Amino acid sequence: MNKKGNLNPSLEELVKKFSKSDVIAEMEKEYQSLSPTELPLREIDDSPFLKRVEPNPTIIEQMIPSIKQKGLFSPLVVRRVSSHYELILGRKRYFAAKKAGLESVPTAIKDADDEETLLMLLADTRDQREANVVEMAVLYDALSARYGYSKNLLATLSHQSRSQVVNSMRILSLPDDVITMVSKGELSYGHARALCPLSSSLVHRAVREIVKNKLSVRETEVLSAVLKGEKNDPDHPDLALLTGAQSVVEKGNSIDFRFSTKEERETFISLLLSFLNK
């Protein structure tokens, strides 16, 4: 890829194709109209590009009863790699079918190289109602590292802003176990973003507080600021930011913290006591 911004003809064609919001839906509609190839499930491997991404177990469990009763409503899209098959599209269905005990599944076998496979995965994840942000970040990273895709180009392909792409990729700097929690839906993307400025040890400390006290994203942002010691002015800390208070009034040797709700006040007290007891 030309990193100066001029796309070569083949890349321009790929970007035009996979930036369309209906490209994967049209592909799957086409595959449904063909006679699918029945393959043993044991001969299909998960996508190597997404090994780092664990699917949300709740979503998988919800799919199992229907799959046990009716089978797969749409074929998995796979590609042949050496002596086996590798999954491209239908990852949630793939894991649900395995848990449901299916021995074979309908498939559409596609001839696709690594770059086109990554673009198909990105377009599929992008168009899902509950897109996995870790999956998006991993695919961004692979396209950037392997093929030199710029943040602007990734934004075009994903229908997001450049800053959204950058923020998504930042969560890959978090410890692997925390990334897994985000991927499985145990932590939200907002929580993950708030944790990114912290060191690994502080991230784990913050995660324990998030889980223990069921902290909101806003409360996690406050906690992250407290742990990192962020200040707008080194001589005048922004205590409202650090504590989550609506306002802070300094009176001589005392400080008056004012919160907009009782819940915010209780959260602050709980956090403060937690830190004092460490």
VMD Tcl script that draws the C-alpha trace (Angstrom):
set ca {
  {0.00 0.00 0.00}
  {1.17 3.53 -0.77}
  {1.33 5.21 2.63}
  {1.30 8.69 1.10}
  {-2.43 8.42 0.66}
  {-2.77 7.41 -3.02}
  {-4.50 4.03 -3.18}
  {-3.39 1.55 -5.82}
  {-6.19 0.32 -8.12}
  {-6.64 -3.05 -6.42}
  {-6.80 -1.51 -2.94}
  {-9.17 1.20 -4.12}
  {-11.47 -1.53 -5.43}
  {-11.31 -3.41 -2.11}
  {-12.06 -0.28 -0.09}
  {-14.98 0.64 -2.36}
  {-16.40 -2.87 -2.00}
  {-15.98 -3.36 1.74}
  {-16.94 0.14 2.84}
  {-20.51 -0.54 1.64}
  {-22.80 -1.22 4.57}
  {-24.61 -4.11 2.85}
  {-21.63 -6.01 1.43}
  {-21.71 -8.89 3.96}
  {-25.52 -9.16 3.89}
  {-25.39 -9.45 0.10}
  {-22.66 -12.10 0.32}
  {-24.62 -14.19 2.80}
  {-27.80 -13.83 0.72}
  {-25.84 -15.16 -2.26}
  {-24.44 -18.09 -0.25}
  {-27.92 -18.99 1.06}
  {-29.19 -19.32 -2.51}
  {-26.46 -21.84 -3.38}
  {-26.29 -25.46 -2.31}
  {-24.11 -25.38 0.81}
  {-21.32 -27.87 1.42}
  {-21.80 -29.91 4.58}
  {-18.52 -30.10 6.51}
  {-17.64 -31.85 9.78}
  {-17.35 -29.16 12.45}
  {-14.09 -30.69 13.66}
  {-12.47 -29.84 10.31}
  {-13.14 -26.10 10.68}
  {-10.70 -23.99 12.70}
  {-11.48 -20.63 14.26}
  {-10.07 -17.57 12.50}
  {-6.39 -17.12 13.49}
  {-6.89 -13.36 13.34}
  {-9.42 -13.47 16.19}
  {-7.79 -15.94 18.58}
  {-7.36 -13.08 21.06}
  {-11.09 -12.34 21.04}
  {-13.37 -14.44 23.23}
  {-17.04 -14.26 22.21}
  {-19.62 -13.07 24.69}
  {-20.82 -16.30 26.40}
  {-24.30 -14.90 27.06}
  {-24.90 -14.32 23.34}
  {-23.62 -17.82 22.50}
  {-25.87 -19.44 25.10}
  {-28.90 -17.60 23.73}
  {-28.29 -19.06 20.26}
  {-27.95 -22.69 21.33}
  {-31.65 -23.68 21.73}
  {-32.55 -22.48 18.24}
  {-29.51 -24.17 16.69}
  {-30.31 -27.45 18.45}
  {-33.86 -27.32 17.11}
  {-33.37 -25.93 13.61}
  {-29.65 -26.08 12.83}
  {-27.83 -23.11 11.30}
  {-30.09 -20.65 9.49}
  {-27.20 -19.53 7.26}
  {-24.03 -21.36 6.16}
  {-20.69 -20.53 7.71}
  {-18.26 -18.94 5.28}
  {-14.89 -20.69 5.30}
  {-11.74 -20.85 3.23}
  {-9.48 -23.81 2.56}
  {-6.03 -23.44 4.07}
  {-3.65 -26.31 3.42}
  {-5.36 -29.48 4.67}
  {-8.12 -27.87 6.72}
  {-10.78 -25.15 6.64}
  {-10.60 -21.79 8.36}
  {-13.60 -19.81 9.50}
  {-14.28 -16.39 7.93}
  {-17.90 -15.45 8.68}
  {-20.35 -16.78 11.27}
  {-18.11 -16.94 14.35}
  {-20.94 -16.75 16.91}
  {-22.85 -19.47 15.04}
  {-19.65 -21.55 14.91}
  {-19.15 -21.45 18.70}
  {-22.87 -21.99 19.38}
  {-22.94 -24.99 17.01}
  {-19.97 -26.52 18.83}
  {-21.64 -26.04 22.21}
  {-24.90 -27.40 20.82}
  {-23.10 -30.61 19.87}
  {-23.56 -30.40 16.08}
  {-21.24 -32.74 14.20}
  {-21.51 -31.06 10.81}
  {-22.60 -27.66 9.50}
  {-23.52 -26.11 6.13}
  {-20.71 -24.01 4.70}
  {-19.89 -21.81 1.75}
  {-16.25 -22.24 0.71}
  {-14.68 -19.00 -0.51}
  {-11.32 -18.38 -2.12}
  {-9.94 -15.41 -0.16}
  {-6.44 -14.26 0.75}
  {-5.52 -12.84 4.17}
  {-6.22 -9.21 3.25}
  {-9.67 -9.88 1.84}
  {-10.44 -12.14 4.81}
  {-9.56 -9.34 7.24}
  {-11.73 -6.89 5.30}
  {-14.66 -9.31 5.33}
  {-14.24 -9.78 9.08}
  {-14.09 -6.03 9.65}
  {-17.20 -5.34 7.56}
  {-19.08 -8.16 9.30}
  {-18.16 -6.96 12.79}
  {-18.95 -3.35 11.86}
  {-22.47 -4.21 10.70}
  {-23.42 -6.30 13.72}
  {-25.92 -4.76 16.12}
  {-23.71 -5.62 19.09}
  {-20.26 -5.18 17.62}
  {-17.36 -6.49 19.71}
  {-15.00 -3.54 20.17}
  {-12.03 -5.84 20.88}
  {-12.68 -7.63 17.61}
  {-12.73 -4.31 15.78}
  {-9.49 -3.23 17.47}
  {-7.73 -6.50 16.63}
  {-8.78 -6.23 12.98}
  {-7.67 -2.59 12.81}
  {-4.32 -3.60 14.22}
  {-3.87 -6.48 11.77}
  {-4.73 -4.37 8.71}
  {-2.44 -1.59 9.92}
  {0.50 -3.85 10.79}
  {0.27 -6.24 7.84}
  {-0.82 -3.95 5.04}
  {-0.08 -0.41 6.22}
  {-3.71 0.72 6.37}
  {-3.88 4.27 7.73}
  {-6.24 5.33 10.52}
  {-8.21 7.40 8.00}
  {-8.64 4.41 5.71}
  {-9.72 2.23 8.61}
  {-12.23 4.91 9.57}
  {-13.69 4.83 6.06}
  {-14.00 1.05 6.13}
  {-15.54 0.93 9.60}
  {-17.87 3.95 9.21}
  {-16.27 5.52 12.27}
  {-14.23 8.65 12.89}
  {-10.45 8.54 12.98}
  {-10.51 9.26 16.72}
  {-12.87 6.31 17.29}
  {-10.42 4.05 15.47}
  {-7.50 5.35 17.54}
  {-9.41 4.94 20.81}
  {-10.47 1.41 19.90}
  {-6.89 0.41 19.13}
  {-5.68 1.86 22.44}
  {-7.52 -0.78 24.43}
  {-5.15 -3.42 23.01}
  {-2.50 -1.94 25.33}
  {-4.47 -3.21 28.35}
  {-3.44 -6.50 30.04}
  {-4.70 -9.60 28.22}
  {-7.03 -10.67 31.04}
  {-8.70 -7.24 31.03}
  {-9.05 -7.32 27.23}
  {-10.78 -10.70 27.64}
  {-13.21 -9.15 30.14}
  {-14.08 -6.44 27.61}
  {-14.48 -8.98 24.82}
  {-16.84 -11.11 26.94}
  {-18.92 -8.10 27.96}
  {-17.81 -8.12 31.60}
  {-16.39 -4.62 31.17}
  {-17.76 -2.04 28.73}
  {-15.78 -0.17 26.10}
  {-16.25 2.98 28.18}
  {-14.66 1.27 31.19}
  {-11.78 0.08 29.02}
  {-11.13 3.56 27.63}
  {-11.00 5.00 31.14}
  {-8.38 2.40 32.12}
  {-6.02 2.97 29.18}
  {-3.88 5.74 30.80}
  {-3.00 3.51 33.78}
  {-0.09 1.12 34.28}
  {-0.86 -2.62 34.36}
  {-0.76 -2.80 38.15}
  {-3.11 0.18 38.49}
  {-5.43 -1.27 35.83}
  {-5.86 -4.44 37.85}
  {-6.43 -2.43 41.01}
  {-9.06 -0.34 39.24}
  {-10.78 -3.40 37.77}
  {-11.16 -4.89 41.25}
  {-12.88 -1.68 42.35}
  {-15.11 -1.62 39.27}
  {-16.29 -5.18 39.83}
  {-16.61 -4.87 43.60}
  {-18.52 -1.57 43.60}
  {-20.24 -1.90 40.19}
  {-18.77 1.43 39.10}
  {-20.27 3.31 36.16}
  {-18.08 4.57 33.32}
  {-18.10 8.06 34.82}
  {-17.10 6.70 38.22}
  {-14.34 4.69 36.55}
  {-13.05 7.85 34.86}
  {-12.90 9.51 38.27}
  {-11.16 6.48 39.78}
  {-8.63 6.44 36.93}
  {-7.92 10.13 37.49}
  {-7.43 9.57 41.21}
  {-5.07 6.63 40.65}
  {-3.07 8.45 38.03}
  {-3.04 11.69 40.05}
  {-4.22 13.77 37.12}
  {-4.41 17.55 37.64}
  {-5.23 20.39 35.34}
  {-2.81 22.60 37.25}
  {-0.02 21.13 39.42}
  {-0.62 23.82 42.06}
  {-4.42 23.67 41.96}
  {-5.80 20.15 41.52}
  {-9.19 19.87 39.90}
  {-10.83 18.16 42.86}
  {-14.23 18.07 41.20}
  {-12.74 15.96 38.40}
  {-10.80 13.75 40.80}
  {-13.70 13.07 43.14}
  {-16.72 13.21 40.85}
  {-18.24 15.97 42.94}
  {-20.55 18.51 41.33}
  {-18.57 21.25 43.10}
  {-15.79 21.59 45.65}
  {-15.68 24.52 48.10}
  {-12.49 25.14 50.05}
  {-13.05 26.84 53.42}
  {-9.83 27.55 55.27}
  {-8.57 24.20 56.49}
  {-11.65 22.29 55.32}
  {-13.07 21.19 51.97}
  {-16.77 20.83 51.21}
  {-17.61 18.24 48.53}
  {-21.06 18.65 47.01}
  {-22.65 15.89 44.94}
  {-25.68 16.05 42.68}
  {-27.14 12.77 44.01}
  {-26.94 10.65 47.12}
  {-25.63 7.76 45.02}
  {-22.63 9.83 43.83}
  {-21.85 10.79 47.43}
  {-22.04 7.16 48.58}
  {-19.79 6.04 45.72}
  {-17.19 8.67 46.67}
  {-17.27 7.60 50.32}
  {-16.99 3.93 49.35}
  {-13.99 4.62 47.11}
  {-12.32 6.76 49.74}
  {-12.74 4.11 52.43}
  {-11.46 1.45 50.05}
  {-8.28 3.42 49.37}
  {-7.72 4.17 53.08}
  {-8.02 0.49 53.94}
  {-5.44 -0.68 51.39}
}
mol new
graphics top color blue
foreach p $ca { graphics top sphere $p radius 0.5 }
foreach p [lrange $ca 0 end-1] q [lrange $ca 1 end] { graphics top cylinder $p $q radius 0.2 }
display resetview
